[in-house]
């Protein structure tokens, strides 16, 4: 499937032949044999730190450090074949430069390489993927920079290639301005790729490159491969206009996990401005932001889908924001395909724009569940918030506790579009309101109500138990109302409050428990019942007995309370007093001395 000659594929598992092929390429290469000793490159002068000195130090195995003087130093590097356990620490002073001619490291199966505090630049993979490092073993990169590395025309992995059985971990590092046919920064078909607290910036697949995409990362072939991204930023990456998908990530097999990360300003041609997920892929995105990504038309095509995500696999998203992305269809997410599914929970889809259908979401097939989610400010020609094109028998769409607000469509279905004859969208406990230009829904035939929905017009035909039509839900502006995402908070007298007497979700979009009042609230936000904090006012509190037997204020800070007094009672009576006019539930005992006692 990859664009590596078949004869070359045969060499991938034969280490000796790989080295032989490299030697036949005409470059200067060093086969490095294991030895149990640490080493220092250089004697304190820049001249003592060259490629031969580095090769000798690596050949000893163990930890390699540098003594090249106090200033930053660049070593014109050869290709170093690692067949033992090697750690290289550049001390934040060393740059290894391949001059755009040579791959820098080849890590063989069973070997390990750790790179710390170092810069790898201008590496070039001419005979195999991975401009800087081609890994078959274990590779750990920490606090390092890989920049301006690349590969030959048809090869992948501009900076790094993680091949069969390879395990690669990148921590607190930057991969920037690398290029390749596919997988501009990283190509992986190994066991695992883990990226933590790192940046992948401005990497691009070339115009004359491949069709598999991945402006930052391409994963393929291995159905058990796992890509994990935590606390990282993928920004400004680009897949080429020949039709390669996934401006940042193209995941063609295996699994993907993204957590607490940002994918922004990436561009994918043909689909998936930030992420493309192929059929059979399983992906989860947690507490992350996908913003300002776009997909543009590929050569010879006028369809480009999924401004942030084009999903043909199984995708779970929670506690995330999908904002201000662009496409022709599915501005935030385009989801569909054989056996595809989308679960979108506790998230906000906002301000996405398309020229076609589904400003926020376009659902074309598969099983789709959206719950405790806010879909707001999106725009399209058809279906500003959501467009569902699911044919009968090819899937379903279920909306539960969803707030669809302030979406717009120039032709029809500002909030929600489902054509007659297609699978109706099942909607419960939700809000549909403030549609711009056109009515909320295309027609009532596009919806099946499970009840307790609130809409500010009657275009959706909501007539099930608890449904309210032509009612203003009285939502506040999009704001930080708690939780990881922005939401619309209902006003204190909103008709969406306490409307649901039947079962509802256990929490709202922010994680607040439901219900807070007599029943659950419709929409994504459950309004909290807050007991105010009462601060005592300094000074003595006066108390009188009101013979009218009514508890009421007499004047400032003076309250009346009637208590029947009998001569048989004690001369001092303890009365429980609850402060009038507040929610302070503390009980106070006040001693009242009768002035007319016997």
C-alpha atoms as one frame of an Amber mdcrd trajectory, in Angstrom:
protein
   0.000   0.000   0.000   2.926   2.311   0.719   4.957   3.756  -2.083   8.111
   1.846  -1.270   9.295  -0.599  -3.946   8.373  -4.188  -3.246  12.001  -5.221
  -3.386  12.702  -2.736  -0.628   9.855  -4.065   1.506  11.582  -7.417   1.496
  14.568  -5.819   3.203  12.687  -4.247   6.097  13.169  -7.218   8.421  16.664
  -8.144   7.274  18.955  -5.828   9.182  22.162  -6.832   7.443  20.708  -6.184
   4.013  19.421  -2.784   5.151  22.922  -1.775   6.167  24.290  -3.174   2.923
  21.793  -1.173   0.917  22.785   1.970   2.792  26.455   1.341   2.067  25.651
   0.784  -1.584  24.024   4.213  -1.663  27.429   5.857  -1.715  27.229   7.749
   1.615  29.474   7.418   4.648  27.762   5.222   7.261  28.838   3.830  10.582
  27.723   0.409  11.816  27.797   0.777  15.574  28.503  -2.227  17.743  27.375
  -2.482  21.325  29.850  -1.952  24.154  29.158  -1.339  27.849  30.688   2.118
  28.362  29.673   5.775  28.405  31.512   8.320  26.311  32.132  12.045  25.876
  32.447  13.613  22.437  35.159  16.280  22.260  37.939  17.657  24.421  36.479
  21.104  24.988  37.030  22.534  21.511  34.574  22.695  18.602  37.113  21.110
  16.262  37.205  17.975  18.401  33.481  17.434  17.935  32.928  15.964  14.484
  31.040  13.044  12.965  33.868  10.563  13.480  34.129  11.445  17.167  30.388
  11.034  17.568  30.439   7.682  15.757  33.190   6.405  18.031  31.336   7.542
  21.143  28.092   5.929  20.049  29.968   2.739  19.251  30.776   2.379  22.929
  27.062   2.227  23.763  25.634   3.729  26.916  25.324   7.476  27.484  26.945
   9.939  25.094  27.525  13.562  26.130  29.461  16.436  24.565  32.362  18.689
  25.523  32.584  21.008  22.540  32.947  24.356  24.290  30.505  26.792  25.829
  28.804  27.857  22.603  26.249  26.014  20.440  27.925  23.658  17.993  26.757
  21.936  14.791  28.080  18.535  13.749  27.757  17.559  10.090  26.366  14.108
  10.674  26.551  10.798   8.866  23.996   7.982   9.217  24.467   6.149  12.504
  23.104   2.597  12.716  22.084   1.820  16.302  22.170  -1.850  17.303  22.583
  -1.478  21.079  21.182   0.752  23.810  22.364   4.323  23.297  21.494   7.633
  24.978  22.637  10.908  23.436  22.371  14.143  25.450  23.207  17.305  23.549
  23.105  19.536  26.600  21.013  22.055  24.611  24.139  23.007  22.662  24.456
  20.384  19.908  22.851  20.276  16.453  23.199  17.272  14.148  22.871  18.345
  10.505  22.360  15.953   7.582  22.864  18.703   4.961  19.708  17.548   3.197
  21.633  14.468   2.008  21.608  11.813   4.721  19.323  10.124   7.190  20.758
  10.638  10.672  19.841   7.448  12.586  18.678   3.924  11.817  17.550   2.086
  14.980  17.486  -1.653  14.490  14.980  -4.058  16.030  15.941  -4.905  19.615
  18.014  -1.739  19.996  17.067   1.535  21.688  17.978   5.162  21.149  17.292
   8.085  23.475  17.820  11.639  22.225  17.787  14.485  24.752  18.383  18.215
  24.563  19.487  18.132  20.933  18.522  19.462  17.487  18.217  17.198  14.444
  17.965  19.124  11.188  18.239  18.677   7.436  18.116  14.904   7.618  17.030
  13.239   4.383  15.665   9.760   3.830  16.616   8.727   0.311  16.504   4.935
   0.709  13.868   4.614   3.421  11.298   6.612   5.383  12.251   8.940   8.209
  14.448  11.887   7.292  16.021  12.125  10.743  15.348   8.708  12.330  14.081
   5.390  10.973  13.094   3.268  13.970  12.565  -0.501  14.198  13.360  -0.664
  17.923  12.649   1.722  20.782  13.060   5.458  20.307  12.679   8.112  23.024
  13.029  11.811  22.195  13.009  14.347  25.037  13.326  18.129  25.045  14.596
  18.186  21.479  13.846  19.831  18.137  13.530  18.114  14.757  13.281  20.640
  11.928  13.538  20.845   8.164  13.973  17.118   7.689  12.541  15.346   4.647
  12.378  12.277   2.438  12.622  11.348  -1.210   9.640  11.831  -3.518   7.578
   8.760  -2.648   8.710   8.163   0.935   6.905   9.006   4.171   7.959  10.393
   7.535   9.767  13.666   6.965  11.360  13.627  10.412  10.580  10.210  11.899
   9.480   6.765  10.744   8.283   4.183  13.259   8.400   0.853  11.451   7.427
  -2.744  12.192   7.426  -3.513  15.958   8.774  -0.034  16.661   7.894   1.892
  19.821   8.377   5.653  19.687   7.889   8.241  22.457   8.266  11.998  22.057
   8.228  14.226  25.143   8.514  18.016  25.471   9.846  18.353  21.938   9.144
  20.263  18.719   8.833  18.870  15.190   8.691  21.787  12.763   8.839  22.433
   9.023   9.443  18.811   8.043   8.165  17.438   4.722   7.459  14.126   2.999
   5.122  12.475   0.524   2.894  11.401   3.437   3.220  11.818   7.183   5.178
  15.036   6.900   6.544  14.901  10.447   5.971  11.264  11.462   5.086   8.051
   9.666   4.171   5.087  11.855   3.138   1.501  11.324   4.811   0.258  14.479
   3.341  -0.844  17.770   2.994   2.525  19.465   3.629   6.217  18.976   3.220
   8.437  22.055   3.514  12.227  21.970   3.405  14.181  25.253   3.668  17.940
  25.856   5.090  18.513  22.398   4.496  20.656  19.322   4.107  19.593  15.689
   4.170  22.811  13.685   4.056  23.780  10.010   4.870  20.371   8.587   3.614
  19.599   5.078   3.163  16.799   2.613   4.508  17.811  -0.786   2.450  18.653
  -3.874   4.060  15.781  -5.775   3.642  13.430  -2.852   1.232  10.659  -1.968
  -2.468  10.287  -1.358  -2.473   9.013   2.233  -1.944  12.419   3.807  -1.132
  13.362   7.344   0.316  16.858   7.406   1.820  15.952  10.776   1.295  12.187
  11.268   0.307   9.218   9.115  -0.501   5.835  10.673  -1.243   2.854   8.441
  -1.026  -0.914   7.827  -0.851  -2.077  11.465  -4.384  -2.757  12.819  -2.970
  -2.896  16.352  -0.953   0.302  16.118  -1.720   3.003  18.684  -1.124   6.748
  18.404  -1.447   8.619  21.711  -1.252  12.418  21.911  -1.398  14.208  25.283
  -1.004  17.862  26.194   0.322  18.722  22.748  -0.249  21.243  19.952  -0.568
  20.364  16.263  -0.775  23.620  14.333  -0.234  24.918  10.817   0.256  21.490
   9.246  -0.758  20.883   5.620  -1.575  17.918   3.418  -1.028  18.440  -0.303
  -3.695  19.332  -2.909  -3.284  16.033  -4.784  -6.016  14.671  -2.563  -4.191
  13.631   0.591  -6.463  13.846   3.624  -5.910  14.806   7.238  -4.255  18.194
   7.603  -2.686  17.100  10.896  -3.534  13.405  11.363  -4.325  10.709   8.825
  -5.156   7.506  10.680  -5.700   4.648   8.241  -5.540   1.785  10.750  -5.321
   1.045  14.447  -6.285   3.363  17.282  -5.957   7.056  18.086  -6.184   8.774
  21.476  -6.018  12.567  21.801  -6.190  14.175  25.241  -5.825  17.765  26.477
  -4.434  18.861  23.130  -4.992  21.581  20.527  -5.277  21.031  16.775  -5.461
  24.423  15.073  -4.993  26.048  11.680  -4.340  22.772   9.874  -5.389  22.240
   6.240  -6.367  18.976   4.583  -7.226  18.723   0.908 -10.188  16.515   0.133
 -11.232  15.892   3.721 -10.389  16.195   7.390  -8.895  19.626   7.961  -7.360
  18.370  11.200  -8.114  14.619  11.389  -9.017  11.868   8.937 -10.179   8.506
  10.336 -10.493   5.573   7.947 -12.952   2.685   8.190 -12.014   0.313  11.005
 -10.151   2.940  13.029 -11.124   3.540  16.654 -10.489   7.035  18.009 -11.142
   8.959  21.227 -10.719  12.703  21.747 -10.884  14.063  25.311 -10.726  17.620
  26.692  -9.247  18.982  23.475  -9.808  21.901  21.097 -10.019  21.675  17.308
 -10.179  25.199  15.905  -9.618  27.146  12.694  -8.915  24.055  10.607 -10.096
  23.780   7.018 -10.441  21.334   4.200 -10.087  22.512   0.604 -10.969  20.897
  -2.728  -8.458  18.330  -3.920  -7.338  18.294  -7.532 -10.257  17.316  -9.758
 -12.844  17.267  -6.963 -15.454  19.699  -5.704 -16.208  17.768  -2.497 -14.237
  18.463   0.612 -15.675  17.330   3.901 -15.033  17.638   7.602 -13.502  21.004
   8.442 -12.101  19.571  11.658 -12.762  15.818  11.351 -13.715  13.434   8.561
 -14.776  10.220  10.290 -15.312   6.846   8.616 -14.419   4.873  11.753 -15.560
   4.747  15.373 -15.151   8.105  17.090 -15.788   9.217  20.674 -15.455  12.895
  21.616 -16.072  14.330  25.082 -15.386  17.549  27.011 -14.019  19.169  23.854
 -14.522  22.255  21.690 -14.823  22.180  17.893 -14.726  25.790  16.758 -14.430
  27.952  13.655 -13.577  25.235  11.136 -14.347  25.387   7.378 -15.438  22.911
   4.672 -18.043  22.378   1.976 -19.914  19.815   4.140 -19.635  19.108   7.854
 -17.878  22.219   9.117 -17.066  20.700  12.479 -17.459  16.979  11.805 -18.469
  14.910   8.802 -19.288  11.380   9.973 -20.418   8.445   7.873 -19.342   5.270
   6.182 -19.789   1.555   6.494 -19.835   0.579  10.190 -19.004   4.133  11.261
 -20.169   5.640  14.546 -19.952   8.964  16.353 -20.520   9.635  20.045 -20.302
  13.321  20.955 -20.698  14.146  24.656 -20.264  17.176  26.924 -18.811  19.241
  24.099 -19.388  22.504  22.239 -19.549  22.762  18.444 -19.498  26.456  17.571
 -18.955  28.964  14.761 -18.176  26.425  12.055 -18.998  27.408   8.461 -19.735
  25.438   5.284 -20.942  26.367   1.819 -22.965  23.144   1.577 -24.636  21.199
   4.372 -24.120  20.713   8.086 -22.441  23.780   9.532 -21.770  22.027  12.815
 -22.239  18.365  11.906 -23.112  16.348   8.832 -24.225  12.785   9.567 -24.392
  10.650   6.438 -24.665   7.136   7.899 -23.751   4.984  10.864 -24.784   5.179
  14.502 -24.614   8.710  15.904 -25.329   9.748  19.502 -25.055  13.353  20.643
 -25.695  14.135  24.303 -25.110  16.999  26.729 -23.683  19.075  23.902 -24.043
  22.689  22.756 -24.240  23.346  19.010 -24.240  27.091  18.444 -23.359  29.808
  15.960 -22.767  27.453  13.025 -23.841  28.329   9.477 -24.537  26.505   6.211
 -26.647  26.590   3.102 -28.664  23.631   4.429 -28.695  22.482   8.051 -26.867
  25.197   9.950 -26.519  23.204  13.155 -26.898  19.616  11.948 -27.662  18.034
   8.610 -28.653  14.372   8.708 -28.523  12.477   5.419 -28.919   9.045   6.983
 -30.954   6.786   4.706 -33.461   4.338   6.136 -31.667   1.276   7.462 -28.171
   2.734   7.205 -27.878   4.122  10.707 -29.487   6.463  13.205 -29.028   9.802
  14.935 -30.061  10.361  18.546 -29.950  13.726  20.333 -30.348  13.881  24.122
 -29.973  17.034  26.236 -28.618  19.023  23.302 -28.783  22.815  23.041 -29.070
  23.910  19.397 -29.009  27.698  19.437 -28.260  30.603  17.117 -27.436  28.498
  14.050 -28.229  29.721  10.536 -28.972  28.390   7.044 -29.449  30.402   3.872
 -31.786  27.844   2.249 -33.452  25.646   4.868 -33.115  23.990   8.271 -31.235
  26.640  10.245 -31.078  24.427  13.321 -31.635  20.912  11.993 -32.171  19.445
   8.537 -33.436  15.969   7.753 -35.126  15.385   4.414 -38.415  13.527   4.078
 -37.807   9.872   3.304 -34.589   9.735   5.282 -34.118   8.265   8.749 -35.720
  10.722  11.222 -33.545  12.161  13.959 -34.666  11.098  17.449 -34.545  14.063
  19.819 -35.327  14.324  23.537 -34.784  16.810  26.385 -33.302  19.354  23.984
 -33.568  23.029  23.024 -33.969  24.330  19.461 -34.031  28.106  19.285 -32.881
  31.436  17.870 -32.572  30.108  14.323 -31.195  32.668  11.907 -32.589  33.373
   8.399 -34.799  30.253   8.330 -36.926  28.215  10.717 -35.462  25.685  13.129
 -36.387  22.569  11.159 -37.001  21.629   7.548 -40.174  19.715   8.345 -41.668
  17.741  11.183 -41.135  14.558   9.168 -37.435  14.823   9.908 -37.821  14.348
  13.656 -39.062  11.784  16.140 -39.608  13.413  19.523 -38.944  11.567  22.740
 -40.444  14.454  24.685 -39.400  17.365  26.886 -37.990  19.448  24.041 -38.328
  23.241  23.962 -38.471  25.137  20.649 -39.180  28.787  19.918 -41.204  27.953
  16.775 -43.391  25.079  15.591 -41.378  24.030  12.520 -40.112  20.861  14.213
 -43.553  19.458  15.041 -42.736  18.680  18.667 -45.905  17.279  20.229 -44.728
  14.460  22.502 -45.049  14.462  26.289 -43.455  17.537  27.821 -42.651  19.223
  24.498 -43.063  23.003  24.376 -43.345  24.914  21.080 -43.319  28.644  20.352
 -41.633  29.225  23.703 -38.541  31.358  24.297 -36.055  29.237  26.285 -34.452
  32.398  27.720 -30.828  31.382  27.299 -27.883  33.560  28.183 -25.002  34.349
  25.846 -22.341  31.722  25.252 -20.055  31.944  28.268 -17.893  30.100  30.741
 -20.496  28.730  33.114 -18.185  26.113  34.582 -16.749  22.957  33.085 -14.211
  22.699  30.250 -16.460  24.166  27.514 -18.599  27.251  26.863 -22.366  26.913
  27.330 -25.664  28.831  27.232 -27.054  29.149  30.768 -30.875  29.346  31.083
 -32.304  32.280  33.017 -33.778  31.788  36.482 -37.333  31.864  35.109 -36.625
  29.906  31.919 -39.349  27.459  30.818 -36.695  24.756  30.327 -36.176  24.392
  34.094 -37.452  21.360  36.023 -39.527  20.183  33.060 -38.399  16.553  32.878
 -40.146  14.254  35.310 -38.864  11.048  33.725 -35.363   9.641  33.520 -32.671
  11.984  32.256 -28.892  12.076  32.006 -27.031  11.799  35.319 -24.997  14.972
  34.706 -25.051  17.962  32.376 -22.435  19.183  29.889 -20.360  20.684  32.695
 -20.532  17.610  34.912 -23.181  19.091  37.239 -25.493  16.450  38.718 -29.081
  16.189  37.451 -31.647  17.005  38.681 -30.996  20.140  40.722 -34.652  21.009
  41.264 -37.973  19.193  41.116 -37.039  17.746  37.734 -34.264  17.846  35.170
 -33.801  20.808  32.828 -34.064  20.530  29.048 -30.909  21.273  27.100 -27.228
  20.781  27.829 -27.096  22.779  31.074 -28.723  21.954  34.405 -29.191  25.175
  36.373 -27.735  24.719  39.836 -29.691  25.460  42.990 -27.237  27.509  45.013
 -27.659  28.241  48.720 -26.349  31.779  49.268 -23.713  32.381  51.887 -25.057
  34.568  54.690 -22.545  36.823  56.388 -23.623  37.847  59.913 -23.950  41.582
  60.498 -22.002  42.733  63.562 -24.121  43.942  66.447 -26.830  42.645  68.691
 -29.910  41.086  67.134 -33.126  42.362  68.709 -36.128  40.167  69.154 -39.706
  41.045  70.024 -42.836  38.974  70.491 -45.604  39.817  68.027 -49.004  39.216
  69.585 -50.533  38.939  66.054 -48.948  35.492  65.804 -47.293  36.300  62.456
 -43.633  35.935  61.611 -42.715  39.166  59.845 -40.147  41.934  59.909 -41.039
  44.773  62.214 -38.155  47.043  61.260 -34.538  46.665  60.177 -32.976  43.678
  61.914 -35.989  43.271  64.193 -38.247  40.274  63.694 -41.513  39.348  65.281
 -42.361  35.881  66.532 -45.379  34.788  68.567 -45.019  32.071  71.150 -47.833
  31.218  73.549 -46.753  31.821  77.123 -48.288  29.833  79.954 -47.827  30.521
  83.620 -46.778  26.908  84.036 -43.783  27.366  81.749 -40.355  28.171  83.016
 -39.490  31.803  83.336 -36.883  31.444  80.554 -37.988  29.835  77.267 -35.632
  28.748  74.411 -37.196  29.521  71.033 -35.862  28.247  67.683 -35.534  31.228
  65.345 -34.975  31.026  61.629 -33.847  34.254  60.019 -36.581  35.768  57.851
 -35.865  36.602  54.227 -32.953  34.273  53.434 -31.921  30.673  52.785 -29.785
  30.369  55.886 -31.043  27.127  57.389 -29.011  27.374  60.592 -31.137  27.136
  63.729 -30.483  29.629  66.514 -31.703  29.440  70.149 -32.653  32.779  71.652
 -33.402  33.361  75.337 -36.527  35.481  75.863 -37.353  36.753  79.311 -41.055
  37.412  79.876 -41.705  40.804  81.344 -45.142  39.921  82.727 -44.274  36.643
  84.419 -45.758  35.772  87.751
